[in-house]
């Protein structure tokens, strides 16, 4: 099975050229490109406009963190009947930040330097998507006993509505690999996560009379310390296959004040809260809210002005491959057959669409090019050799499962 690196290079350049930030017009356009490309490979393509209103009313709705008025699903299948294997990749990306901080100053243009491709999304996860396409191309002349399917999805970065819509439409299979970056390992379990929002009140006054007011920033510092203590407690004894700090608590946004010489009377902090396997969202929220309430009770100002906790955005449940399921070993064997070192089965501290396929009864793992540590970064990059190796592994897995 031949993996054509020049065609991968071409596909990635075209795919990255779509600035497919969640909720943008490019998120719509990139799915048209995927549908056309999969059709060109000889796959039967289902391209449909997602009924956003219906999904948002569904009890299982995973949430969104961007405004989205239109969205499209794309699934390509190699034949009739249930898919023996699903290869999933999301085509939405996070914003690049200030383009001037990038070496090329154009995050939407693929740059090749020293065996690596650079550009927004090459690691998370358009490199994985083009590896899937290359694998489908490599097996296009084979007579397979059972079909495989390619799911390209939107909205993964802000909740996972694309995979939710795809499963809701009835596209399922016997097993699934998600081409998220895994640094050469196979991710068999994900922690979950929630987005929290904290509002903390202060009392405004002139900065020269600071002692007569009460800074919302000072009040928040106590709450922030309480969250650090909660993080320590929740991560004291990680379960297999997770490593250290699998359920972190991280504040990503803090907004306070509107004038330099005024004591701020309102602070808003938003962040990410890790959810443990087997923990319901309701239980996880309750633990968080109780920690904030205890912190407030210990301080006279906060006791009289308790912080407000809300839960906007996506709800990522934890998910995992069932213990002892042979699919993990089959993926490992395909990686070795592709010429790569034998990977370990590990747990990842971040959420992904794995939990949606797992919840639908589809044994699912993640294996893809790049390292999650480089995702969302300035000068995001992926090793060319990793993309090619993953394409080979996917092709080996297609043959192994589809005959």
C-alpha positions as CSV (number, residue, x, y, z in Angstrom):
1,X,0.0,0.0,0.0
2,X,1.6,3.2,-1.2
3,X,1.4,6.4,0.9
4,X,2.0,9.4,-1.4
5,X,3.6,12.2,0.7
6,X,3.2,14.7,-2.2
7,X,-0.5,14.2,-2.2
8,X,-0.6,14.5,1.6
9,X,1.4,17.8,1.3
10,X,-1.1,19.0,-1.3
11,X,-4.1,18.0,0.8
12,X,-2.7,19.6,3.9
13,X,-1.9,22.9,2.2
14,X,-5.5,23.1,0.9
15,X,-7.1,22.1,4.2
16,X,-5.1,24.6,6.3
17,X,-5.9,27.3,3.8
18,X,-9.5,27.2,5.2
19,X,-9.4,29.4,8.4
20,X,-12.0,27.1,9.8
21,X,-12.4,28.6,13.3
22,X,-15.6,27.3,15.0
23,X,-18.7,29.2,13.9
24,X,-17.0,30.8,10.8
25,X,-18.0,30.5,7.2
26,X,-14.8,28.6,6.6
27,X,-16.1,25.9,9.0
28,X,-18.9,25.4,6.4
29,X,-16.6,25.6,3.4
30,X,-14.0,23.1,4.7
31,X,-16.7,20.4,4.9
32,X,-17.5,21.0,1.2
33,X,-13.8,20.3,0.5
34,X,-13.9,17.1,2.5
35,X,-17.1,15.9,0.8
36,X,-15.5,16.5,-2.7
37,X,-12.2,14.9,-1.7
38,X,-13.9,11.8,-0.3
39,X,-16.1,11.5,-3.4
40,X,-13.0,11.7,-5.5
41,X,-11.6,8.7,-3.7
42,X,-14.6,6.7,-4.7
43,X,-16.4,6.8,-1.3
44,X,-20.1,7.2,-1.1
45,X,-20.6,10.5,0.6
46,X,-23.4,11.7,2.9
47,X,-23.3,15.4,3.2
48,X,-26.1,17.0,5.1
49,X,-27.0,20.3,6.8
50,X,-27.1,19.8,10.5
51,X,-30.3,20.7,12.2
52,X,-28.8,22.8,15.0
53,X,-32.1,23.6,16.6
54,X,-33.1,20.0,16.9
55,X,-29.7,19.0,18.4
56,X,-29.7,21.8,20.9
57,X,-33.1,20.6,22.1
58,X,-31.8,17.0,22.6
59,X,-31.1,15.9,26.2
60,X,-27.6,14.7,25.1
61,X,-26.6,18.0,23.4
62,X,-22.9,18.5,24.2
63,X,-22.9,22.3,24.3
64,X,-21.2,24.9,22.2
65,X,-18.9,27.8,23.0
66,X,-19.2,29.8,19.7
67,X,-22.2,31.2,17.8
68,X,-23.1,28.9,14.9
69,X,-26.0,29.4,12.6
70,X,-25.1,26.7,10.0
71,X,-23.1,23.5,10.1
72,X,-22.6,20.5,7.9
73,X,-21.8,16.9,8.4
74,X,-19.8,14.7,6.1
75,X,-19.4,10.9,6.1
76,X,-17.7,8.8,3.4
77,X,-18.2,5.1,3.3
78,X,-16.4,2.5,1.1
79,X,-19.4,0.1,0.7
80,X,-22.7,-1.1,1.9
81,X,-23.5,-2.3,5.4
82,X,-22.2,-1.4,8.9
83,X,-18.7,0.0,9.0
84,X,-16.1,-2.3,10.4
85,X,-13.9,0.7,11.2
86,X,-14.5,4.5,11.5
87,X,-11.8,7.0,11.1
88,X,-12.8,10.3,12.6
89,X,-11.2,13.7,12.3
90,X,-12.3,17.2,13.2
91,X,-11.7,20.1,10.7
92,X,-12.5,23.0,13.0
93,X,-9.6,24.9,14.6
94,X,-9.0,27.4,17.3
95,X,-8.1,31.1,16.5
96,X,-4.4,31.7,15.7
97,X,-4.0,34.7,17.9
98,X,-1.9,37.6,16.6
99,X,-0.5,36.5,13.2
100,X,2.5,38.7,13.7
101,X,3.7,36.3,16.5
102,X,3.9,33.5,13.9
103,X,7.3,33.1,12.1
104,X,5.5,33.2,8.7
105,X,2.9,35.8,9.8
106,X,0.3,33.7,7.9
107,X,-1.0,30.9,10.1
108,X,-3.2,29.7,7.2
109,X,-0.3,28.9,4.9
110,X,1.5,25.6,5.3
111,X,5.3,26.1,5.7
112,X,7.8,23.2,5.5
113,X,11.0,23.5,7.5
114,X,13.4,20.7,8.6
115,X,11.0,17.9,8.1
116,X,8.0,19.6,9.8
117,X,4.8,21.3,8.5
118,X,3.8,24.5,10.2
119,X,0.4,26.2,10.2
120,X,-2.8,26.5,12.3
121,X,-4.4,23.1,12.6
122,X,-1.5,21.0,11.2
123,X,-1.3,19.2,14.6
124,X,-4.8,19.6,15.9
125,X,-5.9,18.0,13.8
126,X,-5.7,18.5,10.0
127,X,-2.5,16.5,9.9
128,X,-4.6,13.6,11.2
129,X,-7.4,14.3,8.7
130,X,-5.0,14.2,5.7
131,X,-3.4,11.0,7.0
132,X,-6.9,9.4,7.1
133,X,-7.5,10.6,3.5
134,X,-4.1,9.2,2.5
135,X,-5.0,5.8,4.0
136,X,-8.3,5.8,2.2
137,X,-6.5,6.5,-1.0
138,X,-4.0,3.7,-0.4
139,X,-6.6,1.1,-0.1
140,X,-8.9,2.4,-2.8
141,X,-7.9,-0.4,-5.2
142,X,-8.4,-3.2,-2.7
143,X,-11.5,-5.5,-2.6
144,X,-12.6,-5.2,1.0
145,X,-15.0,-7.7,2.6
146,X,-16.5,-5.0,4.8
147,X,-16.7,-1.2,4.5
148,X,-14.8,1.5,6.5
149,X,-16.1,5.0,7.0
150,X,-14.5,8.4,7.3
151,X,-16.2,10.9,9.5
152,X,-15.1,14.6,9.1
153,X,-16.7,16.7,11.8
154,X,-17.0,20.3,13.0
155,X,-17.3,21.8,16.4
156,X,-15.0,19.5,18.3
157,X,-13.1,22.3,19.9
158,X,-16.2,23.8,21.5
159,X,-18.2,20.8,22.6
160,X,-18.4,18.2,19.9
161,X,-21.7,18.9,18.1
162,X,-20.3,17.6,14.8
163,X,-19.7,14.1,16.1
164,X,-22.9,14.3,18.1
165,X,-24.8,15.1,14.8
166,X,-23.0,12.3,12.9
167,X,-23.9,9.7,15.5
168,X,-27.5,11.1,15.8
169,X,-27.8,10.6,12.0
170,X,-27.1,6.9,12.4
171,X,-23.5,6.8,11.2
172,X,-21.9,4.2,13.5
173,X,-19.6,1.2,13.3
174,X,-17.8,-1.6,15.0
175,X,-14.8,0.5,16.2
176,X,-13.4,3.9,15.8
177,X,-10.0,5.6,15.7
178,X,-9.9,9.4,16.2
179,X,-6.8,11.0,14.6
180,X,-6.1,13.4,17.4
181,X,-2.4,14.0,18.1
182,X,-1.1,11.4,20.6
183,X,2.7,11.7,20.4
184,X,3.1,8.1,19.3
185,X,0.9,6.5,21.9
186,X,-2.6,5.2,21.8
187,X,-5.1,7.1,24.0
188,X,-7.6,4.6,25.4
189,X,-9.3,6.9,27.9
190,X,-10.1,10.6,28.2
191,X,-10.8,12.7,31.3
192,X,-13.9,14.9,30.9
193,X,-14.1,18.7,31.4
194,X,-16.5,21.5,32.0
195,X,-16.1,25.2,31.5
196,X,-16.8,27.3,34.6
197,X,-17.5,31.0,35.0
198,X,-17.0,32.8,38.3
199,X,-18.3,36.2,39.1
200,X,-16.8,37.9,42.2
201,X,-17.9,41.2,43.5
202,X,-15.9,44.0,45.1
203,X,-16.6,47.6,46.2
204,X,-15.4,50.4,44.0
205,X,-13.6,53.5,45.2
206,X,-10.9,55.8,44.0
207,X,-7.5,54.1,43.8
208,X,-6.0,56.6,46.2
209,X,-8.5,55.5,48.8
210,X,-8.1,51.8,48.2
211,X,-8.6,50.8,51.8
212,X,-12.2,52.2,51.8
213,X,-13.1,49.8,48.9
214,X,-12.7,46.1,48.4
215,X,-11.0,44.9,45.3
216,X,-12.7,42.1,43.4
217,X,-9.2,40.9,42.5
218,X,-8.3,40.4,46.1
219,X,-11.5,38.6,46.8
220,X,-10.9,36.3,43.8
221,X,-7.4,35.4,45.1
222,X,-8.9,33.5,48.0
223,X,-11.3,31.6,45.7
224,X,-8.4,30.9,43.4
225,X,-6.4,29.3,46.3
226,X,-9.4,27.2,47.1
227,X,-9.5,25.9,43.6
228,X,-5.8,25.0,43.8
229,X,-6.5,23.0,47.0
230,X,-9.5,21.3,45.3
231,X,-7.2,20.3,42.4
232,X,-4.7,18.7,44.7
233,X,-7.4,16.7,46.4
234,X,-9.1,15.5,43.2
235,X,-5.7,14.4,41.7
236,X,-4.2,12.7,44.7
237,X,-4.7,9.2,43.4
238,X,-5.1,8.9,39.6
239,X,-6.6,5.7,38.3
240,X,-5.1,3.6,35.5
241,X,-4.3,4.4,32.7
242,X,-4.0,8.1,33.6
243,X,-0.7,9.8,34.7
244,X,-0.2,12.7,37.1
245,X,-2.7,15.5,37.2
246,X,-5.3,14.0,35.0
247,X,-8.1,16.3,36.2
248,X,-6.6,19.8,36.4
249,X,-8.4,23.0,37.2
250,X,-7.2,25.9,35.1
251,X,-8.3,29.6,34.9
252,X,-7.9,30.8,31.3
253,X,-9.7,34.2,31.4
254,X,-9.8,36.9,34.0
255,X,-11.5,40.2,33.4
256,X,-11.7,43.0,36.0
257,X,-11.8,46.7,36.2
258,X,-12.4,49.4,33.7
259,X,-10.2,52.3,34.9
260,X,-6.6,52.2,36.3
261,X,-7.3,54.4,39.3
262,X,-10.5,52.7,40.3
263,X,-10.7,49.7,42.7
264,X,-12.5,47.0,40.7
265,X,-15.9,46.0,41.9
266,X,-16.5,43.1,39.5
267,X,-14.3,40.2,38.3
268,X,-15.2,37.5,35.9
269,X,-13.0,34.4,35.6
270,X,-13.5,31.5,33.2
271,X,-11.6,28.2,33.1
272,X,-11.5,24.5,32.6
273,X,-12.5,21.9,35.2
274,X,-11.4,18.3,34.8
275,X,-14.1,15.6,35.3
276,X,-13.2,12.1,36.5
277,X,-14.3,8.9,34.9
278,X,-17.6,7.7,36.3
279,X,-18.3,11.2,37.7
280,X,-21.6,12.8,36.6
281,X,-21.6,16.4,35.5
282,X,-24.0,17.1,38.4
283,X,-21.7,15.6,41.0
284,X,-18.6,17.3,39.5
285,X,-20.4,20.7,39.6
286,X,-21.5,20.2,43.1
287,X,-18.0,19.5,44.3
288,X,-16.7,22.6,42.6
289,X,-19.5,24.8,43.9
290,X,-19.1,23.5,47.4
291,X,-15.4,24.4,47.4
292,X,-16.2,27.9,46.3
293,X,-18.9,28.2,48.9
294,X,-16.5,27.0,51.7
295,X,-13.9,29.5,50.6
296,X,-16.5,32.3,50.7
297,X,-17.7,31.3,54.1
298,X,-14.2,31.8,55.5
299,X,-14.0,35.4,54.4
300,X,-16.3,38.2,55.8
301,X,-16.5,40.0,52.4
302,X,-17.2,36.9,50.4
303,X,-19.6,35.6,53.0
304,X,-21.7,38.7,52.5
305,X,-21.1,38.8,48.7
306,X,-20.9,35.1,47.6
307,X,-19.4,34.4,44.2
308,X,-21.7,33.3,41.4
309,X,-20.8,30.0,39.6
310,X,-22.2,29.2,36.2
311,X,-21.4,26.6,33.6
312,X,-21.3,27.9,30.0
313,X,-20.0,26.1,27.0
314,X,-19.3,22.5,26.2
315,X,-19.8,19.5,28.5
316,X,-17.1,16.9,27.9
317,X,-17.8,13.6,29.7
318,X,-15.0,11.2,30.4
319,X,-14.8,8.2,28.2
320,X,-12.7,5.1,27.7
321,X,-12.1,1.9,25.8
322,X,-13.7,-1.0,27.8
323,X,-11.1,-2.8,29.8
324,X,-9.8,-5.8,27.9
325,X,-11.4,-4.8,24.6
326,X,-9.2,-6.3,21.8
327,X,-9.4,-3.2,19.7
328,X,-6.6,-1.5,21.6
329,X,-4.3,-4.4,20.8
330,X,-5.4,-4.3,17.1
331,X,-4.5,-0.6,16.8
332,X,-1.2,-1.3,18.5
333,X,-0.4,-4.1,16.0
334,X,-1.3,-1.8,13.1
335,X,1.1,0.9,14.4
336,X,3.9,-1.7,14.6
337,X,3.1,-3.0,11.1
338,X,3.5,0.5,9.9
339,X,7.1,0.6,11.2
340,X,6.6,2.6,14.4
341,X,7.6,1.6,17.9
342,X,5.0,-0.3,19.9
343,X,2.8,2.3,21.6
344,X,1.4,2.2,25.1
345,X,-2.3,2.5,25.9
346,X,-2.6,5.7,28.0
347,X,-5.1,8.1,29.4
348,X,-5.3,11.7,28.4
349,X,-6.3,14.6,30.7
350,X,-8.3,16.4,28.0
351,X,-11.7,15.7,26.5
352,X,-12.4,14.7,22.9
353,X,-15.1,13.1,20.8
354,X,-13.9,9.7,22.0
355,X,-16.5,9.9,24.8
356,X,-19.3,10.3,22.3
357,X,-18.5,7.2,20.3
358,X,-17.8,5.3,23.5
359,X,-21.2,6.3,24.8
360,X,-22.8,5.1,21.6
361,X,-21.2,1.7,22.2
362,X,-18.4,2.0,19.7
363,X,-15.0,0.9,21.0
364,X,-12.8,4.0,20.4
365,X,-9.2,5.1,20.8
366,X,-7.2,8.1,19.6
367,X,-4.0,7.7,17.6
368,X,-2.7,10.5,15.4
369,X,0.3,12.6,14.4
370,X,1.7,15.3,16.6
371,X,1.8,16.1,20.3
372,X,-1.2,17.7,22.1
373,X,1.3,20.0,23.8
374,X,1.9,21.7,20.4
375,X,-1.8,22.1,19.7
376,X,-3.3,25.6,19.8
377,X,0.2,27.0,19.9
378,X,1.9,29.7,17.9
379,X,3.9,28.1,15.1
380,X,1.9,24.9,15.5
381,X,3.7,22.1,13.7
382,X,3.7,18.4,13.0
383,X,6.5,16.1,11.8
384,X,6.0,15.0,8.2
385,X,7.2,11.5,9.1
386,X,4.6,11.2,11.8
387,X,1.8,12.1,9.4
388,X,3.0,9.5,6.8
389,X,3.5,6.8,9.5
390,X,-0.1,7.4,10.8
391,X,-1.4,7.1,7.3
392,X,0.3,3.7,7.0
393,X,-1.1,2.6,10.3
394,X,-4.6,3.6,9.4
395,X,-4.3,1.7,6.1
396,X,-3.0,-1.4,7.9
397,X,-5.9,-1.2,10.3
398,X,-8.4,-0.9,7.5
399,X,-7.0,-4.1,5.9
400,X,-7.0,-5.8,9.3
401,X,-10.6,-5.0,10.1
402,X,-12.2,-4.9,6.7
403,X,-10.4,-7.9,5.2
